Amino acid sequence: MDVLSIIFQVILGLGFLLFGLAKFGSKKLVEEFKHYGYPSWFRVFTGLLELVSAVLVIAGIWNKTLAAWGALLIAVTMLGAIFTHVKMKEPSNKQLMPFILLVIAVVIIVNNFDFLLG
């Protein structure tokens, strides 16, 4: 399971580095957050949270405690994304990616759960 967990950590880490950075410069995301009714500061906060999560998950390749905490932050973020898409009554294909990322984060959490508790 360790190899699978590392693969998932790399996927999530790189993905969330890109997702987090996009929150700062993407006009599309600025418009999406407005459409969802969220203030601009929340987009920036979400971007920062995604960047921190990405760094933790990648550093977690060498430190399982960091992997667990990073994945937990990603899971919470993805629950928020899913909630937003459901609240906005968006089609299920818009909810699919956050759900897949949530499942991957949960796999990492389960694989590193002992380290989450310290």
C-alpha positions in Angstrom: 0.0 0.0 0.0 2.9 2.3 0.5 3.7 2.6 -3.2 0.1 3.3 -4.0 0.0 5.9 -1.2 3.1 7.6 -2.6 1.6 7.7 -6.1 -1.6 9.2 -4.7 0.5 11.7 -2.7 2.3 12.8 -5.8 -0.9 13.2 -7.8 -2.6 15.1 -5.0 0.4 17.2 -4.2 1.1 18.3 -7.8 -2.6 18.8 -8.5 -3.2 20.9 -5.5 -0.1 23.0 -6.2 -1.6 23.8 -9.5 -5.2 24.3 -8.1 -3.9 26.5 -5.3 -1.8 28.7 -7.7 -4.8 29.0 -10.1 -6.9 30.6 -7.3 -4.6 33.6 -7.4 -4.6 34.4 -11.1 -7.4 32.6 -13.0 -10.1 34.9 -14.2 -12.3 31.9 -14.6 -11.9 31.0 -10.9 -12.6 34.6 -9.9 -15.9 34.4 -11.8 -16.7 30.9 -10.4 -16.3 32.1 -6.8 -18.5 35.1 -7.5 -21.1 32.8 -9.1 -21.0 30.6 -5.9 -21.5 33.7 -3.8 -18.2 33.5 -2.1 -16.1 36.7 -1.3 -12.7 37.2 -2.9 -10.9 36.6 0.3 -12.3 33.1 0.5 -10.8 32.3 -3.0 -7.4 33.5 -1.7 -7.9 31.5 1.6 -8.8 28.4 -0.4 -5.8 28.8 -2.6 -3.5 29.1 0.4 -5.1 26.1 2.0 -4.6 24.1 -1.2 -0.9 25.1 -1.4 -0.2 24.2 2.2 -2.1 20.9 1.8 0.0 20.2 -1.3 3.3 20.8 0.4 2.3 18.7 3.4 1.2 15.8 1.2 4.4 15.9 -0.9 6.5 16.2 2.3 4.5 13.3 3.6 6.4 11.0 1.2 9.2 11.2 3.8 7.0 11.9 6.9 3.8 10.0 7.2 2.4 12.4 9.8 2.6 15.3 7.3 0.9 13.1 4.7 -2.0 12.4 7.0 -2.5 16.0 7.9 -2.2 17.2 4.3 -4.7 14.6 3.1 -7.1 15.6 5.9 -6.9 19.3 4.8 -7.6 18.2 1.2 -10.5 16.0 2.3 -12.1 18.9 4.1 -11.5 21.2 1.2 -13.1 18.6 -1.2 -16.1 18.2 1.1 -16.6 22.0 0.8 -16.3 21.8 -3.0 -18.8 19.0 -3.2 -21.2 20.9 -0.9 -20.9 24.0 -3.1 -21.6 22.1 -6.3 -24.6 20.3 -4.7 -25.9 23.6 -3.2 -25.7 25.2 -6.6 -27.5 22.2 -8.2 -24.7 21.7 -10.7 -24.6 18.6 -12.8 -23.0 15.5 -11.3 -20.0 15.7 -13.7 -19.0 18.9 -12.0 -19.1 17.0 -8.6 -17.1 14.0 -9.9 -13.6 15.5 -9.7 -13.9 16.7 -6.1 -15.4 13.3 -5.2 -12.4 11.4 -6.7 -9.9 13.7 -5.0 -11.8 13.2 -1.7 -11.6 9.4 -2.1 -7.8 9.6 -2.9 -7.3 11.8 0.2 -9.2 9.3 2.3 -7.0 6.5 1.1 -4.0 8.5 2.2 -5.6 9.3 5.5 -6.4 5.6 6.2 -2.9 4.5 5.1 -1.3 7.0 7.5 -4.0 7.1 10.2 -1.7 5.9 13.0 0.6 8.9 12.3 -2.4 11.3 12.3 -3.0 10.6 16.0 0.7 11.1 16.8 
